[in-house]
Amino acid sequence: MVGTRGSGLGSWLSGPGASEPGKYPGERLGLPERGPGSIAGFGRRIAALLIDWFIAYGLVGLVSSVGLISRQQFLYSSSSSTAIAVVWVVLGIVSVRLFGFTPGQLALGLRVASVDHRQHVGIGRATARGLLVFLVLPALFTDSDLRGYQDRLTNTAVVRR
């Protein structure tokens, strides 16, 4: 059915026999429609990711300015891109495990919630989730609850705080 909320890429990813989508994203997970605890929109999640990426870039730049790596190496080397990616992944894993959100998610009022009613996201799930987000593609394919594969595989969801 074209034009309905359940159409598009996310609708067929659940596979045949999947339960019908709820009236709003997160209903099947027991999350509210609006307010704290409701599923966060895609735009806010992308903005949080960009903030985290700029923080990682700044941290690697800071290390460069202190002299731990040369300025030339930072500006013109592919190793600086690798360093930024590593800092971004580690920042995401550690902050989600310790606080339940990344710095970018904090700035935009989001958090990573466990949908299987655990108190927090453990280090294993935070690591798996961070590495899957790093691969980009799992995050692009969402289900009717607006959760990418990284959230579906780790039983998490990005929600409003």
Secondary structure by P-SEA (a helix, b strand, c coil): cccccccccccccccccccccccccccccccccccccccccaaaaaaaaaaaaaaaaaaaaaaaaacccccccccccaaaaaaaaaaaaaaaaaaaacccccaaaaaabbbbbcccccccccaaaaaaaaaaaaacccccccccccccaaaaaaccccccc
